[in-house]
């Protein structure tokens, strides 16, 4: 089952923390809030995520595109840029779709924009920290 998480808002209630990053990317310990939420869903077997992005979407893209490199021990060959990963992380089974749903799009519009990305008619939707 896919999990749809709405993360496109401006994060007005955490304004002092969200000037440089979106609210779901504010760290708690070593990981951002969104990671902790995804870990809870993953614990119950839900590992296919669609993140509906808007405000500062590039923070999500950078985080997930570089996730494996930042969370693994690696050996890099400077000769041919070959990378060997020495460890696996528990999130290796996660599938994360990063969907740009617009900066000012409301909840219903965000869900409509990811409709073509879903594989099921049943969506588990979570309004991110309303």
N, CA, C and O atoms as a GROMACS GRO file, in nm:
protein
  520
    1UNK      N    1   0.085  -0.118   0.000
    1UNK     CA    2   0.000   0.000   0.000
    1UNK      C    3   0.089   0.124   0.000
    1UNK      O    4   0.190   0.130   0.071
    2UNK      N    5   0.052   0.220  -0.078
    2UNK     CA    6   0.126   0.346  -0.084
    2UNK      C    7   0.081   0.439   0.028
    2UNK      O    8  -0.036   0.441   0.066
    3UNK      N    9   0.175   0.514   0.078
    3UNK     CA   10   0.147   0.613   0.180
    3UNK      C   11   0.171   0.751   0.118
    3UNK      O   12   0.281   0.780   0.070
    4UNK      N   13   0.069   0.834   0.118
    4UNK     CA   14   0.079   0.970   0.064
    4UNK      C   15   0.094   1.066   0.181
    4UNK      O   16   0.011   1.069   0.271
    5UNK      N   17   0.202   1.144   0.178
    5UNK     CA   18   0.226   1.240   0.285
    5UNK      C   19   0.234   1.379   0.223
    5UNK      O   20   0.314   1.404   0.133
    6UNK      N   21   0.150   1.468   0.273
    6UNK     CA   22   0.146   1.605   0.222
    6UNK      C   23   0.252   1.688   0.295
    6UNK      O   24   0.243   1.710   0.416
    7UNK      N   25   0.351   1.734   0.220
    7UNK     CA   26   0.463   1.808   0.280
    7UNK      C   27   0.488   1.939   0.208
    7UNK      O   28   0.602   1.986   0.206
    8UNK      N   29   0.389   1.999   0.149
    8UNK     CA   30   0.413   2.116   0.066
    8UNK      C   31   0.386   2.249   0.130
    8UNK      O   32   0.405   2.353   0.066
    9UNK      N   33   0.341   2.250   0.255
    9UNK     CA   34   0.304   2.375   0.320
    9UNK      C   35   0.422   2.461   0.358
    9UNK      O   36   0.538   2.420   0.347
   10UNK      N   37   0.392   2.581   0.404
   10UNK     CA   38   0.496   2.679   0.436
   10UNK      C   39   0.552   2.663   0.578
   10UNK      O   40   0.656   2.721   0.608
   11UNK      N   41   0.487   2.588   0.665
   11UNK     CA   42   0.538   2.568   0.800
   11UNK      C   43   0.537   2.694   0.884
   11UNK      O   44   0.635   2.725   0.951
   12UNK      N   45   0.427   2.766   0.879
   12UNK     CA   46   0.419   2.897   0.944
   12UNK      C   47   0.438   2.891   1.096
   12UNK      O   48   0.491   2.986   1.155
   13UNK      N   49   0.396   2.781   1.161
   13UNK     CA   50   0.408   2.774   1.307
   13UNK      C   51   0.550   2.749   1.354
   13UNK      O   52   0.579   2.763   1.472
   14UNK      N   53   0.638   2.711   1.263
   14UNK     CA   54   0.780   2.693   1.297
   14UNK      C   55   0.865   2.792   1.219
   14UNK      O   56   0.976   2.758   1.177
   15UNK      N   57   0.815   2.911   1.199
   15UNK     CA   58   0.875   3.010   1.111
   15UNK      C   59   1.026   3.027   1.133
   15UNK      O   60   1.102   3.036   1.037
   16UNK      N   61   1.068   3.032   1.259
   16UNK     CA   62   1.211   3.053   1.284
   16UNK      C   63   1.297   2.937   1.236
   16UNK      O   64   1.416   2.955   1.209
   17UNK      N   65   1.239   2.817   1.225
   17UNK     CA   66   1.312   2.700   1.178
   17UNK      C   67   1.293   2.675   1.028
   17UNK      O   68   1.372   2.603   0.966
   18UNK      N   69   1.189   2.733   0.970
   18UNK     CA   70   1.155   2.701   0.831
   18UNK      C   71   1.193   2.810   0.732
   18UNK      O   72   1.145   2.809   0.618
   19UNK      N   73   1.276   2.902   0.772
   19UNK     CA   74   1.325   3.003   0.678
   19UNK      C   75   1.415   2.939   0.574
   19UNK      O   76   1.415   2.980   0.458
   20UNK      N   77   1.493   2.837   0.613
   20UNK     CA   78   1.588   2.775   0.523
   20UNK      C   79   1.550   2.634   0.480
   20UNK      O   80   1.609   2.581   0.386
   21UNK      N   81   1.452   2.574   0.545
   21UNK     CA   82   1.411   2.438   0.509
   21UNK      C   83   1.264   2.420   0.540
   21UNK      O   84   1.211   2.488   0.629
   22UNK      N   85   1.196   2.330   0.470
   22UNK     CA   86   1.054   2.306   0.498
   22UNK      C   87   1.037   2.232   0.631
   22UNK      O   88   1.127   2.162   0.677
   23UNK      N   89   0.922   2.250   0.692
   23UNK     CA   90   0.894   2.191   0.823
   23UNK      C   91   0.926   2.042   0.831
   23UNK      O   92   0.986   2.000   0.930
   24UNK      N   93   0.888   1.960   0.733
   24UNK     CA   94   0.919   1.816   0.745
   24UNK      C   95   1.068   1.785   0.745
   24UNK      O   96   1.108   1.674   0.782
   25UNK      N   97   1.152   1.881   0.704
   25UNK     CA   98   1.296   1.858   0.699
   25UNK      C   99   1.368   1.913   0.822
   25UNK      O  100   1.490   1.906   0.830
   26UNK      N  101   1.293   1.968   0.918
   26UNK     CA  102   1.352   2.014   1.044
   26UNK      C  103   1.402   1.891   1.119
   26UNK      O  104   1.327   1.795   1.136
   27UNK      N  105   1.528   1.892   1.162
   27UNK     CA  106   1.583   1.772   1.225
   27UNK      C  107   1.532   1.746   1.366
   27UNK      O  108   1.509   1.838   1.445
   28UNK      N  109   1.516   1.618   1.395
   28UNK     CA  110   1.496   1.568   1.530
   28UNK      C  111   1.608   1.466   1.548
   28UNK      O  112   1.604   1.358   1.489
   29UNK      N  113   1.705   1.499   1.628
   29UNK     CA  114   1.823   1.413   1.637
   29UNK      C  115   1.900   1.419   1.507
   29UNK      O  116   1.929   1.527   1.456
   30UNK      N  117   1.935   1.302   1.453
   30UNK     CA  118   2.016   1.295   1.331
   30UNK      C  119   1.934   1.299   1.203
   30UNK      O  120   1.991   1.311   1.094
   31UNK      N  121   1.801   1.289   1.212
   31UNK     CA  122   1.717   1.278   1.092
   31UNK      C  123   1.604   1.380   1.095
   31UNK      O  124   1.562   1.425   1.202
   32UNK      N  125   1.554   1.418   0.976
   32UNK     CA  126   1.443   1.513   0.971
   32UNK      C  127   1.311   1.450   1.016
   32UNK      O  128   1.297   1.327   1.019
   33UNK      N  129   1.216   1.533   1.050
   33UNK     CA  130   1.084   1.490   1.096
   33UNK      C  131   1.024   1.388   0.998
   33UNK      O  132   0.971   1.286   1.042
   34UNK      N  133   1.031   1.414   0.868
   34UNK     CA  134   0.970   1.326   0.768
   34UNK      C  135   1.025   1.185   0.777
   34UNK      O  136   0.950   1.089   0.759
   35UNK      N  137   1.154   1.169   0.804
   35UNK     CA  138   1.216   1.038   0.818
   35UNK      C  139   1.154   0.960   0.934
   35UNK      O  140   1.127   0.840   0.922
   36UNK      N  141   1.132   1.028   1.045
   36UNK     CA  142   1.074   0.962   1.162
   36UNK      C  143   0.932   0.914   1.133
   36UNK      O  144   0.893   0.805   1.174
   37UNK      N  145   0.857   0.995   1.062
   37UNK     CA  146   0.720   0.956   1.026
   37UNK      C  147   0.723   0.835   0.931
   37UNK      O  148   0.646   0.741   0.947
   38UNK      N  149   0.813   0.839   0.834
   38UNK     CA  150   0.824   0.728   0.740
   38UNK      C  151   0.871   0.600   0.810
   38UNK      O  152   0.828   0.491   0.772
   39UNK      N  153   0.956   0.612   0.910
   39UNK     CA  154   1.001   0.496   0.987
   39UNK      C  155   0.884   0.428   1.059
   39UNK      O  156   0.879   0.306   1.068
   40UNK      N  157   0.791   0.508   1.109
   40UNK     CA  158   0.673   0.451   1.176
   40UNK      C  159   0.591   0.371   1.076
   40UNK      O  160   0.553   0.257   1.105
   41UNK      N  161   0.563   0.427   0.959
   41UNK     CA  162   0.489   0.354   0.857
   41UNK      C  163   0.566   0.228   0.813
   41UNK      O  164   0.506   0.123   0.794
   42UNK      N  165   0.697   0.240   0.799
   42UNK     CA  166   0.778   0.127   0.757
   42UNK      C  167   0.774   0.013   0.858
   42UNK      O  168   0.774  -0.104   0.821
   43UNK      N  169   0.770   0.047   0.984
   43UNK     CA  170   0.762  -0.054   1.091
   43UNK      C  171   0.640  -0.144   1.070
   43UNK      O  172   0.645  -0.263   1.101
   44UNK      N  173   0.532  -0.086   1.018
   44UNK     CA  174   0.409  -0.162   0.994
   44UNK      C  175   0.400  -0.215   0.851
   44UNK      O  176   0.292  -0.256   0.807
   45UNK      N  177   0.512  -0.214   0.780
   45UNK     CA  178   0.517  -0.277   0.648
   45UNK      C  179   0.484  -0.188   0.530
   45UNK      O  180   0.473  -0.237   0.418
   46UNK      N  181   0.467  -0.060   0.552
   46UNK     CA  182   0.436   0.034   0.443
   46UNK      C  183   0.564   0.106   0.403
   46UNK      O  184   0.612   0.193   0.475
   47UNK      N  185   0.619   0.068   0.288
   47UNK     CA  186   0.749   0.119   0.244
   47UNK      C  187   0.744   0.193   0.111
   47UNK      O  188   0.849   0.229   0.058
   48UNK      N  189   0.626   0.217   0.057
   48UNK     CA  190   0.609   0.287  -0.071
   48UNK      C  191   0.546   0.422  -0.042
   48UNK      O  192   0.427   0.430  -0.009
   49UNK      N  193   0.624   0.528  -0.055
   49UNK     CA  194   0.582   0.662  -0.015
   49UNK      C  195   0.571   0.756  -0.134
   49UNK      O  196   0.652   0.751  -0.226
   50UNK      N  197   0.470   0.840  -0.130
   50UNK     CA  198   0.459   0.952  -0.224
   50UNK      C  199   0.457   1.078  -0.139
   50UNK      O  200   0.365   1.099  -0.060
   51UNK      N  201   0.559   1.161  -0.157
   51UNK     CA  202   0.566   1.287  -0.085
   51UNK      C  203   0.520   1.398  -0.177
   51UNK      O  204   0.580   1.422  -0.282
   52UNK      N  205   0.414   1.467  -0.137
   52UNK     CA  206   0.359   1.578  -0.215
   52UNK      C  207   0.433   1.705  -0.172
   52UNK      O  208   0.413   1.756  -0.062
   53UNK      N  209   0.518   1.754  -0.260
   53UNK     CA  210   0.608   1.864  -0.226
   53UNK      C  211   0.561   1.997  -0.280
   53UNK      O  212   0.485   2.003  -0.377
   54UNK      N  213   0.607   2.102  -0.217
   54UNK     CA  214   0.579   2.238  -0.261
   54UNK      C  215   0.692   2.328  -0.215
   54UNK      O  216   0.792   2.343  -0.285
   55UNK      N  217   0.677   2.387  -0.096
   55UNK     CA  218   0.774   2.481  -0.040
   55UNK      C  219   0.911   2.416  -0.021
   55UNK      O  220   0.923   2.314   0.048
   56UNK      N  221   1.013   2.474  -0.082
   56UNK     CA  222   1.152   2.428  -0.072
   56UNK      C  223   1.167   2.279  -0.103
   56UNK      O  224   1.235   2.205  -0.031
   57UNK      N  225   1.104   2.237  -0.212
   57UNK     CA  226   1.106   2.097  -0.254
   57UNK      C  227   1.247   2.045  -0.276
   57UNK      O  228   1.273   1.925  -0.260
   58UNK      N  229   1.340   2.134  -0.312
   58UNK     CA  230   1.477   2.091  -0.340
   58UNK      C  231   1.544   2.030  -0.217
   58UNK      O  232   1.636   1.949  -0.231
   59UNK      N  233   1.501   2.068  -0.095
   59UNK     CA  234   1.557   2.008   0.026
   59UNK      C  235   1.524   1.858   0.033
   59UNK      O  236   1.609   1.779   0.074
   60UNK      N  237   1.404   1.821  -0.006
   60UNK     CA  238   1.364   1.680  -0.008
   60UNK      C  239   1.443   1.603  -0.114
   60UNK      O  240   1.493   1.493  -0.090
   61UNK      N  241   1.453   1.665  -0.232
   61UNK     CA  242   1.524   1.600  -0.343
   61UNK      C  243   1.669   1.575  -0.304
   61UNK      O  244   1.721   1.465  -0.324
   62UNK      N  245   1.735   1.676  -0.250
   62UNK     CA  246   1.875   1.660  -0.209
   62UNK      C  247   1.888   1.552  -0.102
   62UNK      O  248   1.978   1.468  -0.110
   63UNK      N  249   1.801   1.554  -0.004
   63UNK     CA  250   1.809   1.459   0.107
   63UNK      C  251   1.795   1.315   0.057
   63UNK      O  252   1.878   1.229   0.090
   64UNK      N  253   1.693   1.288  -0.022
   64UNK     CA  254   1.668   1.149  -0.063
   64UNK      C  255   1.761   1.104  -0.176
   64UNK      O  256   1.795   0.986  -0.183
   65UNK      N  257   1.802   1.195  -0.264
   65UNK     CA  258   1.895   1.157  -0.370
   65UNK      C  259   2.033   1.123  -0.313
   65UNK      O  260   2.106   1.042  -0.371
   66UNK      N  261   2.069   1.182  -0.201
   66UNK     CA  262   2.200   1.158  -0.139
   66UNK      C  263   2.191   1.068  -0.017
   66UNK      O  264   2.290   1.051   0.055
   67UNK      N  265   2.074   1.012   0.008
   67UNK     CA  266   2.052   0.936   0.132
   67UNK      C  267   2.151   0.822   0.151
   67UNK      O  268   2.211   0.810   0.258
   68UNK      N  269   2.168   0.740   0.051
   68UNK     CA  270   2.254   0.623   0.065
   68UNK      C  271   2.399   0.663   0.092
   68UNK      O  272   2.465   0.603   0.176
   69UNK      N  273   2.448   0.763   0.020
   69UNK     CA  274   2.586   0.808   0.040
   69UNK      C  275   2.610   0.863   0.180
   69UNK      O  276   2.717   0.845   0.237
   70UNK      N  277   2.510   0.931   0.235
   70UNK     CA  278   2.525   0.994   0.366
   70UNK      C  279   2.502   0.898   0.482
   70UNK      O  280   2.535   0.930   0.596
   71UNK      N  281   2.447   0.782   0.455
   71UNK     CA  282   2.412   0.689   0.562
   71UNK      C  283   2.480   0.553   0.549
   71UNK      O  284   2.435   0.456   0.610
   72UNK      N  285   2.586   0.546   0.472
   72UNK     CA  286   2.659   0.421   0.453
   72UNK      C  287   2.809   0.448   0.460
   72UNK      O  288   2.855   0.559   0.434
   73UNK      N  289   2.883   0.344   0.496
   73UNK     CA  290   3.028   0.348   0.482
   73UNK      C  291   3.057   0.316   0.336
   73UNK      O  292   3.004   0.220   0.281
   74UNK      N  293   3.142   0.396   0.271
   74UNK     CA  294   3.168   0.377   0.129
   74UNK      C  295   3.317   0.382   0.099
   74UNK      O  296   3.396   0.443   0.171
   75UNK      N  297   3.353   0.316  -0.010
   75UNK     CA  298   3.485   0.330  -0.070
   75UNK      C  299   3.464   0.382  -0.210
   75UNK      O  300   3.387   0.326  -0.287
   76UNK      N  301   3.532   0.490  -0.242
   76UNK     CA  302   3.519   0.556  -0.372
   76UNK      C  303   3.651   0.547  -0.446
   76UNK      O  304   3.754   0.589  -0.394
   77UNK      N  305   3.648   0.493  -0.568
   77UNK     CA  306   3.766   0.491  -0.654
   77UNK      C  307   3.770   0.622  -0.731
   77UNK      O  308   3.682   0.651  -0.812
   78UNK      N  309   3.871   0.700  -0.706
   78UNK     CA  310   3.883   0.828  -0.776
   78UNK      C  311   3.921   0.810  -0.922
   78UNK      O  312   3.905   0.901  -1.002
   79UNK      N  313   3.972   0.693  -0.956
   79UNK     CA  314   4.009   0.665  -1.094
   79UNK      C  315   3.887   0.656  -1.184
   79UNK      O  316   3.883   0.717  -1.291
   80UNK      N  317   3.786   0.580  -1.141
   80UNK     CA  318   3.670   0.557  -1.228
   80UNK      C  319   3.536   0.594  -1.162
   80UNK      O  320   3.430   0.563  -1.216
   81UNK      N  321   3.542   0.658  -1.046
   81UNK     CA  322   3.422   0.697  -0.969
   81UNK      C  323   3.336   0.578  -0.930
   81UNK      O  324   3.217   0.595  -0.903
   82UNK      N  325   3.394   0.460  -0.925
   82UNK     CA  326   3.322   0.342  -0.879
   82UNK      C  327   3.301   0.353  -0.728
   82UNK      O  328   3.395   0.386  -0.655
   83UNK      N  329   3.180   0.325  -0.681
   83UNK     CA  330   3.147   0.334  -0.539
   83UNK      C  331   3.112   0.196  -0.487
   83UNK      O  332   3.032   0.124  -0.547
   84UNK      N  333   3.173   0.159  -0.374
   84UNK     CA  334   3.139   0.034  -0.307
   84UNK      C  335   3.079   0.070  -0.172
   84UNK      O  336   3.141   0.140  -0.092
   85UNK      N  337   2.958   0.019  -0.146
   85UNK     CA  338   2.891   0.043  -0.018
   85UNK      C  339   2.922  -0.073   0.075
   85UNK      O  340   2.900  -0.189   0.040
   86UNK      N  341   2.972  -0.042   0.194
   86UNK     CA  342   3.012  -0.145   0.290
   86UNK      C  343   2.898  -0.185   0.383
   86UNK      O  344   2.907  -0.289   0.449
   87UNK      N  345   2.795  -0.107   0.390
   87UNK     CA  346   2.687  -0.137   0.482
   87UNK      C  347   2.553  -0.105   0.418
   87UNK      O  348   2.542  -0.020   0.330
   88UNK      N  349   2.453  -0.176   0.463
   88UNK     CA  350   2.316  -0.148   0.421
   88UNK      C  351   2.245  -0.075   0.534
   88UNK      O  352   2.279  -0.092   0.651
   89UNK      N  353   2.149   0.004   0.499
   89UNK     CA  354   2.068   0.071   0.600
   89UNK      C  355   1.929   0.009   0.597
   89UNK      O  356   1.889  -0.052   0.498
   90UNK      N  357   1.857   0.024   0.705
   90UNK     CA  358   1.726  -0.040   0.718
   90UNK      C  359   1.623   0.015   0.620
   90UNK      O  360   1.521  -0.048   0.596
   91UNK      N  361   1.650   0.132   0.564
   91UNK     CA  362   1.554   0.195   0.473
   91UNK      C  363   1.576   0.153   0.328
   91UNK      O  364   1.515   0.213   0.239
   92UNK      N  365   1.658   0.055   0.301
   92UNK     CA  366   1.688   0.018   0.163
   92UNK      C  367   1.566  -0.034   0.087
   92UNK      O  368   1.566  -0.034  -0.036
   93UNK      N  369   1.462  -0.077   0.157
   93UNK     CA  370   1.340  -0.124   0.091
   93UNK      C  371   1.241  -0.012   0.063
   93UNK      O  372   1.135  -0.036   0.005
   94UNK      N  373   1.272   0.108   0.104
   94UNK     CA  374   1.181   0.219   0.081
   94UNK      C  375   1.180   0.259  -0.066
   94UNK      O  376   1.284   0.261  -0.132
   95UNK      N  377   1.063   0.291  -0.113
   95UNK     CA  378   1.046   0.353  -0.245
   95UNK      C  379   0.984   0.489  -0.219
   95UNK      O  380   0.876   0.498  -0.160
   96UNK      N  381   1.052   0.595  -0.261
   96UNK     CA  382   1.007   0.731  -0.231
   96UNK      C  383   0.985   0.807  -0.361
   96UNK      O  384   1.079   0.829  -0.437
   97UNK      N  385   0.860   0.846  -0.385
   97UNK     CA  386   0.826   0.929  -0.500
   97UNK      C  387   0.818   1.073  -0.452
   97UNK      O  388   0.743   1.104  -0.360
   98UNK      N  389   0.896   1.160  -0.514
   98UNK     CA  390   0.899   1.302  -0.479
   98UNK      C  391   0.820   1.377  -0.585
   98UNK      O  392   0.869   1.400  -0.696
   99UNK      N  393   0.700   1.416  -0.552
   99UNK     CA  394   0.608   1.477  -0.648
   99UNK      C  395   0.594   1.627  -0.623
   99UNK      O  396   0.553   1.668  -0.515
  100UNK      N  397   0.628   1.707  -0.722
  100UNK     CA  398   0.609   1.851  -0.714
  100UNK      C  399   0.462   1.880  -0.736
  100UNK      O  400   0.412   1.868  -0.848
  101UNK      N  401   0.392   1.919  -0.629
  101UNK     CA  402   0.249   1.945  -0.641
  101UNK      C  403   0.216   2.094  -0.635
  101UNK      O  404   0.100   2.132  -0.623
  102UNK      N  405   0.319   2.177  -0.644
  102UNK     CA  406   0.296   2.321  -0.651
  102UNK      C  407   0.314   2.391  -0.518
  102UNK      O  408   0.292   2.334  -0.411
  103UNK      N  409   0.354   2.516  -0.526
  103UNK     CA  410   0.383   2.594  -0.406
  103UNK      C  411   0.257   2.634  -0.330
  103UNK      O  412   0.257   2.633  -0.207
  104UNK      N  413   0.150   2.670  -0.400
  104UNK     CA  414   0.030   2.722  -0.333
  104UNK      C  415  -0.090   2.628  -0.343
  104UNK      O  416  -0.202   2.666  -0.309
  105UNK      N  417  -0.068   2.507  -0.388
  105UNK     CA  418  -0.178   2.411  -0.407
  105UNK      C  419  -0.235   2.369  -0.272
  105UNK      O  420  -0.161   2.342  -0.178
  106UNK      N  421  -0.369   2.363  -0.264
  106UNK     CA  422  -0.436   2.319  -0.142
  106UNK      C  423  -0.438   2.166  -0.136
  106UNK      O  424  -0.396   2.099  -0.230
  107UNK      N  425  -0.486   2.111  -0.025
  107UNK     CA  426  -0.484   1.967   0.001
  107UNK      C  427  -0.544   1.885  -0.112
  107UNK      O  428  -0.479   1.794  -0.163
  108UNK      N  429  -0.667   1.916  -0.152
  108UNK     CA  430  -0.733   1.839  -0.258
  108UNK      C  431  -0.657   1.843  -0.389
  108UNK      O  432  -0.650   1.743  -0.460
  109UNK      N  433  -0.600   1.958  -0.421
  109UNK     CA  434  -0.522   1.972  -0.543
  109UNK      C  435  -0.396   1.890  -0.540
  109UNK      O  436  -0.355   1.835  -0.642
  110UNK      N  437  -0.332   1.881  -0.424
  110UNK     CA  438  -0.211   1.800  -0.411
  110UNK      C  439  -0.242   1.652  -0.434
  110UNK      O  440  -0.170   1.583  -0.506
  111UNK      N  441  -0.350   1.605  -0.374
  111UNK     CA  442  -0.390   1.465  -0.392
  111UNK      C  443  -0.426   1.438  -0.538
  111UNK      O  444  -0.390   1.334  -0.592
  112UNK      N  445  -0.497   1.530  -0.601
  112UNK     CA  446  -0.534   1.514  -0.743
  112UNK      C  447  -0.410   1.508  -0.831
  112UNK      O  448  -0.406   1.429  -0.926
  113UNK      N  449  -0.309   1.588  -0.802
  113UNK     CA  450  -0.189   1.592  -0.885
  113UNK      C  451  -0.105   1.464  -0.878
  113UNK      O  452  -0.028   1.438  -0.970
  114UNK      N  453  -0.120   1.385  -0.772
  114UNK     CA  454  -0.043   1.261  -0.762
  114UNK      C  455  -0.127   1.138  -0.800
  114UNK      O  456  -0.080   1.025  -0.792
  115UNK      N  457  -0.249   1.162  -0.842
  115UNK     CA  458  -0.341   1.053  -0.875
  115UNK      C  459  -0.279   0.954  -0.974
  115UNK      O  460  -0.294   0.833  -0.958
  116UNK      N  461  -0.211   1.003  -1.076
  116UNK     CA  462  -0.153   0.916  -1.179
  116UNK      C  463  -0.034   0.835  -1.126
  116UNK      O  464   0.007   0.738  -1.190
  117UNK      N  465   0.020   0.874  -1.012
  117UNK     CA  466   0.134   0.803  -0.954
  117UNK      C  467   0.093   0.691  -0.859
  117UNK      O  468   0.176   0.610  -0.818
  118UNK      N  469  -0.034   0.687  -0.826
  118UNK     CA  470  -0.079   0.588  -0.729
  118UNK      C  471  -0.109   0.455  -0.798
  118UNK      O  472  -0.147   0.451  -0.916
  119UNK      N  473  -0.092   0.348  -0.723
  119UNK     CA  474  -0.118   0.214  -0.776
  119UNK      C  475  -0.242   0.153  -0.716
  119UNK      O  476  -0.279   0.040  -0.749
  120UNK      N  477  -0.308   0.226  -0.628
  120UNK     CA  478  -0.424   0.172  -0.559
  120UNK      C  479  -0.530   0.280  -0.547
  120UNK      O  480  -0.498   0.399  -0.545
  121UNK      N  481  -0.654   0.239  -0.538
  121UNK     CA  482  -0.760   0.336  -0.518
  121UNK      C  483  -0.771   0.375  -0.371
  121UNK      O  484  -0.836   0.474  -0.337
  122UNK      N  485  -0.707   0.298  -0.285
  122UNK     CA  486  -0.709   0.327  -0.143
  122UNK      C  487  -0.580   0.398  -0.105
  122UNK      O  488  -0.472   0.341  -0.116
  123UNK      N  489  -0.592   0.522  -0.062
  123UNK     CA  490  -0.475   0.600  -0.023
  123UNK      C  491  -0.474   0.619   0.127
  123UNK      O  492  -0.577   0.646   0.188
  124UNK      N  493  -0.358   0.604   0.187
  124UNK     CA  494  -0.341   0.639   0.327
  124UNK      C  495  -0.282   0.779   0.325
  124UNK      O  496  -0.165   0.796   0.291
  125UNK      N  497  -0.360   0.875   0.362
  125UNK     CA  498  -0.317   1.015   0.352
  125UNK      C  499  -0.297   1.073   0.489
  125UNK      O  500  -0.374   1.046   0.581
  126UNK      N  501  -0.195   1.151   0.503
  126UNK     CA  502  -0.167   1.216   0.629
  126UNK      C  503  -0.139   1.362   0.602
  126UNK      O  504  -0.045   1.395   0.530
  127UNK      N  505  -0.218   1.449   0.659
  127UNK     CA  506  -0.192   1.592   0.650
  127UNK      C  507  -0.076   1.620   0.742
  127UNK      O  508  -0.085   1.597   0.863
  128UNK      N  509   0.035   1.670   0.688
  128UNK     CA  510   0.158   1.683   0.765
  128UNK      C  511   0.145   1.789   0.871
  128UNK      O  512   0.145   1.908   0.840
  129UNK      N  513   0.135   1.748   0.995
  129UNK     CA  514   0.134   1.834   1.112
  129UNK      C  515   0.049   1.959   1.093
  129UNK      O  516   0.097   2.072   1.108
  130UNK      N  517  -0.077   1.939   1.061
  130UNK     CA  518  -0.167   2.051   1.042
  130UNK      C  519  -0.148   2.149   1.153
  130UNK      O  520  -0.215   2.253   1.156
   0.00000   0.00000   0.00000
